[in-house]
Amino acid sequence: MATIYQINKGVSKPIVFKGLKAQYIAYLAIGLVLLLLSFAILYISGLSLLIVLPLIGLLGSALFITTFRLSHRFGEHGLMKYIAKKGLPDYIRFSSRRIFTRLKYPSYQ
């Protein structure tokens, strides 16, 4: 009898959940945990529920909207590439060629 093997077709694909891709799922989960903790802290501190609930609701809505926007705008690795590109300098100034001449023969220094 021939053995039947199961083929994993989505091995290298990113994780997608309800439209969120890759690391944005973790961002949303961390944000929700922080919202839960902030709700508990504000409620225990004695703030009125009429203030706490709308505040947490607005912050939760903003979290969902921004997370989904980032996921759709940048995709799986686009946000990291965007942040890395922002970190690059516009230009490099140097006043001597000594830096480049030492690169050629580093053992003579």
N, C-alpha and C positions, 0 to 999 in steps of 0.2 A: 504494500500500500504506500502511496505517496504521502509524504508529510506536508501539511498545509501550514505555511508560515504567514504571520500577519505582517503587513508592511506599514511602517510609520511614515505617512506622507507629509506631515507637518513638522518635521524635526527642526529645521532651521528657521521657521517662521516665528515672528514675535508673538508674545502673549497678547491677546485682544479680549477685552471684557466690556461689553456694552458700548463699544466705540472708543474706549480708552486703550491706548497702546503702551506696552512695555512699562517703563518706570512711572508713568502717570497714574497707574493703579496704586502704586506705593505712595505717591504724593497725596492722592485722595484719601487713602487709608490713614496716613499719618495726620492729615488735616482733620479728619473726623475724630480721631482719638484726642487731638488737642482741643477740639470744640467740646467734646464730652467732658474733658478735665476742666476746661474753663467754665462750663455750665455748673459743674459740681462745686467749684471754688466760689463762684459768684453766689450760688444758692446757699451754701453753707455760711458764707460771710454775712448773710442777712438781707441781701438785695431782694427787692420785690420781684415776683414772677412776671409782673406786667412789664418790667424793664428787661429782665434776663431773657425771656423767651423770644421777644422780637429781635433782640440783639444777636442771639445765637442763630436765629432763623436767617437774618440778613447775612451774617458771616458765613453760614453754611451755604446759602445761595451763591454768594460771591466765590466761595471755594469751588463749588461745582462748576460754575460758569467759567472761571479762569482755568481750571484743570482741563475741561473739555476743549476750550479754545486753544490752549497750548498743545494739547494732543493732536488736534486737527491741523494746527498751523505748522508745527515742527515735525511731527511724526516720531519715529522711534529714537533716532539719534540726533535729530536736528537741533534740539535745545542745547545739547552739549557742544555741538559745532558752533552754534550762534554765540554762546558764552565764551568759547575759546577764541573765536575771531575777534570779539570785543576786547579780549585781553592782549591782543597783539599791538605793539606800538605802531604809530603811523610812519615814523621814520627813525633812523638811528644816526646819531651824530658822533663823529670821531675826529680827533684833531691830528692823528698820527697814523702812519702806515705800519707802525711797529707791531700792532696786533696781528696783522695779516702776514707780515714777514716771519714772525715767530711760529706761525702755524705750519710753515713749510718744513722747518728743521727744529723740532722741539727738543732734540737731544743735545744741542749746543748751548743751552741756557745754563 
